[in-house]
Amino acid sequence: FGGDQMKNKLLALREEFLLTQKEIAEKVGITTSHYGMIELGVRNPSLITARKLAVFFNTTIENIFF
């Protein structure tokens, strides 16, 4: 996936929606730690998780991760 772009986009979306990492993680069914690592670009999400994040933020996978 998109590395630094992913990190910056997820952080920007989270800040735009005024949410915590925990709130997003709970909504998409992953741990807060896992979400944090995705946001930092340390881990790549599974396709299922990427889709859940895109739906949650009302955008596309491509917009977040590429």
Secondary structure, DSSP 8 states (H G I E B T S, - for coil): --THHHHHHHHHHHHHTT--HHHHHHHHTS-HHHHHHHHHTSS---HHHHHHHHHHTTS-HHHHH-
